[in-house]
Amino acid sequence: MKFKRSLLLAAIIAVLSGSTAVSAQETTASTETPWLEGVTIGPKPTELSPVVPMKIYLENGEAIPATLTEDIPITLIADTVLFDENPPTHANGVEIPNPQWSRKPAISWFFIDWEKNKNTAASTTVDLAVNQMIVTPLNPTGKGAISCHAGRKMRYDSTEPGKTRGTFVNSSVARDVQVLDITPPLCGLEISVQDGKSGIFWVKENPPDKYPLPKLADVHLSGALVVESEPDKVITVSALELGQSMVVPAEQAAITVAADAILSIKVNGEDNYKLDNGKLKYGICNGAGGEPVPVSEVNMPEIKLADLKIPESPYLYIDASDVSGNRQVLYVPLKIK
């Protein structure tokens, strides 16, 4: 009896498995959409929606170079039939009956940074032709692209007499580029001492994205080691040339510590692309400007002033480079009371 039941069960499973397989094959070959009742999607669009080619190039007609430089604008031109007097007459091999433009073209330009997965829309206040745009890559990248997308509405005769249908003609293209880095790092230090007081200084490019070079930056300082009576106050030293000789004048700001202080030092390092951590140096040096002359061991997270021969003009310094070779050397006066 158990044997007969097993045979019957196996037969039922075989039948169900076969019907399921047939059903799956039918569903695969069908254009039915079971998740939308009564809706059928054909293999090709029923509406005529032309997609036409586009070319983009420099305003002088030359090809877009594979390598650009950050903050340097380029003027580009888009070439597509969307700007022609008459719309296309065919789409996907099908003739478009009596096509006519019904709107002006809409166009947008983007710079794509694939490394950061970020798109930046290009815009300009300069009066340009509709198919032109000034594109300024603001950040360096090893893998980027300039893209252009355009669309224009048109109408054409319907199969119903006396009626028309509307559709859009679309066009787009992209060109791969890389963008060179010309901005030095923006690095500072955070100093704290054993009694809990601290001071910090950091750097901000100002104005941002400046070109032509040199770039300028502001150095901001704050903390009890900067202004003991107002530790939350921020002192700003403006318009220093961002580069290899950034010196904060002693009359404007300084880090002030006791002669027997033990300095704990942390780096706050920034770069608009990639820092070269292998070239990072910081500590205490003699004087400011030119190449740093260290009086403390380089890159020590803790410095005991009592163990040093303090020079007449001590400075805290940070020397930072990025992977493109741009270098920043910042000197901040160190006052010892």
C-alpha positions in Angstrom: 0.0 0.0 0.0 2.8 2.4 0.9 4.6 1.5 -2.3 1.4 2.4 -4.4 1.1 5.7 -2.6 4.8 6.5 -3.4 4.2 5.8 -7.0 1.1 7.9 -7.1 2.9 10.8 -5.4 5.9 10.6 -7.8 3.5 10.7 -10.8 1.7 13.8 -9.4 5.1 15.5 -8.9 6.2 14.7 -12.4 3.0 16.1 -13.9 3.2 19.3 -11.9 6.9 19.7 -12.7 6.1 19.3 -16.4 3.3 21.8 -16.4 5.4 24.2 -14.5 8.2 24.0 -17.0 5.8 24.5 -19.9 4.3 27.5 -18.1 7.8 29.0 -17.5 8.6 28.5 -21.2 5.4 30.2 -22.3 5.9 33.1 -19.9 9.5 33.6 -21.2 8.3 33.7 -24.9 5.4 36.0 -24.2 5.2 39.7 -24.0 2.6 39.5 -21.2 3.2 41.5 -18.0 1.6 39.5 -15.2 2.4 42.3 -12.7 0.3 44.7 -14.7 -3.0 43.2 -15.6 -4.1 43.8 -19.2 -0.8 45.4 -20.2 1.3 44.0 -23.1 4.8 45.4 -23.9 6.0 44.9 -27.4 9.7 44.2 -28.4 10.0 47.7 -30.0 8.6 51.1 -29.0 5.3 51.9 -30.7 6.0 55.6 -30.8 8.6 57.2 -33.1 11.3 58.6 -30.8 14.4 59.4 -32.9 17.8 59.1 -31.3 20.4 61.0 -33.4 24.2 61.2 -33.1 26.1 64.1 -31.6 29.6 65.4 -31.7 31.3 67.7 -29.2 34.6 69.5 -29.8 36.5 72.7 -28.9 35.3 76.1 -30.2 38.2 76.1 -32.7 37.0 72.8 -34.1 39.7 70.7 -32.6 39.0 67.5 -30.6 38.6 67.7 -26.9 42.1 66.8 -25.3 42.3 63.7 -23.2 43.9 65.6 -20.4 42.5 68.9 -18.9 43.7 71.0 -16.0 41.5 71.9 -13.0 40.0 75.4 -12.8 40.9 76.2 -16.5 37.7 76.7 -18.5 37.2 75.4 -22.0 34.5 76.4 -24.5 32.8 73.4 -26.2 30.4 73.1 -29.1 27.7 70.4 -29.7 26.9 69.4 -33.3 23.6 67.6 -33.8 20.6 67.8 -36.1 18.5 69.1 -33.1 19.8 72.5 -34.0 18.9 72.1 -37.7 16.0 73.9 -39.4 14.2 70.7 -40.0 13.8 67.5 -37.8 14.8 64.0 -38.9 12.6 62.2 -41.4 13.3 58.7 -40.2 13.5 56.7 -36.9 14.6 53.1 -36.6 14.3 52.7 -40.4 10.7 54.0 -40.3 9.7 57.1 -42.2 8.3 60.0 -40.1 5.4 61.6 -41.9 5.6 65.4 -42.1 7.9 66.0 -39.1 8.0 69.6 -37.6 9.7 71.0 -34.6 7.3 72.2 -31.9 9.8 73.5 -29.4 13.3 74.9 -29.1 16.1 72.5 -28.2 17.0 71.9 -24.5 20.6 71.0 -23.8 22.7 70.3 -20.7 26.4 69.7 -20.1 27.9 67.7 -17.2 31.4 67.0 -15.9 31.5 63.4 -14.5 34.1 62.4 -11.9 34.0 58.6 -12.1 36.4 58.3 -9.1 34.0 60.1 -6.8 30.8 59.0 -8.7 29.8 62.7 -8.9 28.2 64.8 -11.7 28.6 68.6 -11.9 26.3 70.5 -14.2 28.0 73.1 -16.3 26.5 76.6 -16.4 27.7 80.1 -17.5 26.5 83.7 -17.3 28.3 84.4 -20.5 26.0 84.9 -23.5 26.7 82.0 -25.8 24.9 80.2 -28.7 22.5 77.5 -27.5 24.9 74.7 -28.7 27.9 76.1 -26.8 29.0 75.8 -23.2 32.0 76.8 -21.0 33.0 73.8 -19.0 35.4 74.2 -16.0 36.6 71.0 -14.3 36.8 72.1 -10.7 38.4 69.0 -9.2 41.2 66.8 -10.4 40.5 63.2 -11.3 42.2 60.3 -13.0 39.0 59.1 -14.6 36.4 61.7 -15.7 34.2 62.6 -18.7 32.5 65.5 -20.3 28.9 64.7 -21.4 26.3 66.5 -23.3 22.6 65.7 -23.5 20.0 67.4 -25.8 16.4 66.9 -26.6 13.8 68.6 -28.7 10.1 68.1 -29.1 8.6 67.5 -32.6 5.2 66.6 -34.1 4.3 64.4 -37.1 1.2 63.3 -38.9 -0.9 60.6 -37.2 -2.4 57.7 -39.0 -5.8 59.3 -38.1 -6.6 62.0 -40.7 -6.2 65.5 -39.4 -4.4 64.6 -36.2 -0.7 64.8 -35.2 1.4 63.1 -32.6 4.2 64.5 -30.4 7.5 62.9 -29.6 11.0 63.9 -28.6 14.2 63.7 -30.6 17.2 62.9 -28.3 20.9 63.1 -28.7 23.9 62.6 -26.3 27.6 61.9 -26.3 30.5 61.7 -23.8 34.2 62.1 -24.0 36.6 60.6 -21.5 39.2 62.9 -19.9 41.5 63.1 -16.9 42.0 66.4 -15.0 45.4 67.4 -13.7 45.8 68.7 -10.1 47.4 72.2 -9.7 46.3 72.9 -6.1 48.7 72.4 -3.2 47.5 70.5 -0.1 45.6 72.3 2.7 47.1 71.0 5.8 47.4 72.2 9.4 48.1 71.0 12.9 46.3 70.5 16.2 48.5 71.2 19.3 47.6 70.2 22.9 49.6 70.4 26.1 49.5 68.5 29.4 47.2 71.0 31.2 44.4 70.4 28.6 44.8 73.6 26.6 44.9 73.3 22.9 45.3 75.3 19.7 44.5 74.4 16.1 45.3 76.0 12.7 43.8 75.0 9.4 43.9 76.3 5.8 41.1 77.1 3.3 41.6 78.1 -0.3 40.3 81.6 -0.9 39.0 82.4 -3.4 38.2 78.8 -4.3 39.2 77.4 -7.8 41.3 80.5 -8.5 43.1 80.6 -11.9 45.6 81.8 -13.1 48.1 80.8 -10.4 49.2 81.4 -7.8 46.4 80.2 -5.6 45.7 82.0 -2.4 44.5 80.7 1.0 43.5 81.9 4.5 45.0 80.4 7.6 42.6 80.1 10.5 43.7 79.7 14.1 41.7 79.0 17.3 42.0 77.6 20.8 43.3 78.6 24.2 46.9 78.3 23.0 46.1 81.0 20.4 43.9 83.4 22.5 43.8 82.1 26.1 41.0 84.4 27.2 38.8 83.6 24.2 39.5 80.0 23.2 36.5 79.9 20.8 37.7 83.0 18.9 39.0 82.3 15.3 41.8 84.5 14.0 42.1 84.6 10.2 45.3 85.4 8.4 44.2 86.2 4.8 45.6 86.1 1.3 48.7 84.0 1.8 50.1 82.4 -1.3 49.2 78.7 -1.2 52.5 76.9 -1.8 55.9 76.3 -0.4 56.4 79.5 1.7 53.3 80.2 3.8 54.3 82.2 6.8 51.9 83.4 9.5 53.2 86.8 10.7 54.0 86.7 14.4 52.2 90.0 15.0 49.0 88.5 13.7 48.9 85.1 15.4 51.0 82.4 17.2 50.8 79.3 19.3 51.9 80.1 22.9 53.1 77.5 25.3 55.2 77.2 28.5 58.9 76.4 28.3 58.4 73.0 30.0 55.4 72.0 27.9 55.0 68.7 26.3 53.3 69.2 22.9 51.0 66.5 21.5 50.6 67.1 17.8 48.0 65.8 15.3 47.8 66.5 11.6 44.7 67.8 10.0 45.5 67.0 6.3 43.4 67.9 3.3 43.9 67.9 -0.4 41.5 68.3 -3.3 42.8 65.0 -4.8 45.3 62.7 -3.0 47.9 63.4 -0.3 51.3 61.8 -0.6 51.5 60.6 3.0 55.1 59.4 2.5 56.3 63.0 2.1 54.4 64.5 5.0 56.7 66.2 7.6 55.9 68.3 10.7 57.5 69.5 13.9 59.4 72.6 15.2 61.9 74.4 13.1 64.2 77.4 13.2 62.9 80.4 11.3 60.4 80.5 8.5 60.6 80.5 4.7 62.6 78.4 2.3 63.3 74.8 3.3 62.4 74.0 7.0 65.3 73.6 9.4 64.0 71.2 12.0 65.1 71.5 15.7 62.8 68.6 16.8 62.7 65.1 15.5 60.4 65.0 12.4 56.9 63.6 12.7 56.9 63.1 16.4 53.4 63.0 17.9 54.8 64.2 21.2 57.6 66.8 21.7 59.1 67.7 25.1 60.4 71.3 24.8 62.7 70.8 27.8 64.7 68.3 25.6 65.2 70.8 22.8 67.6 73.7 22.2 65.0 76.3 21.3 66.2 78.7 18.6 65.6 82.5 18.7 62.7 82.2 16.2 60.9 78.9 16.6 58.0 77.9 14.4 55.7 75.0 14.0 55.7 73.8 10.5 53.9 71.3 8.3 55.3 70.2 4.9 52.8 68.4 2.7 52.8 67.2 -0.9 50.1 65.5 -3.0 50.6 62.7 -5.5 50.8 65.2 -8.4 53.8 67.0 -6.9 52.1 70.1 -5.5 53.7 71.2 -2.2 52.6 73.2 0.8 54.9 74.4 3.6 53.2 76.3 6.3 55.0 78.1 9.2 53.2 79.2 12.4 55.1 81.2 15.1 55.7 79.3 18.4 55.9 81.6 21.4 57.5 80.2 24.5 56.7 82.0 27.8 
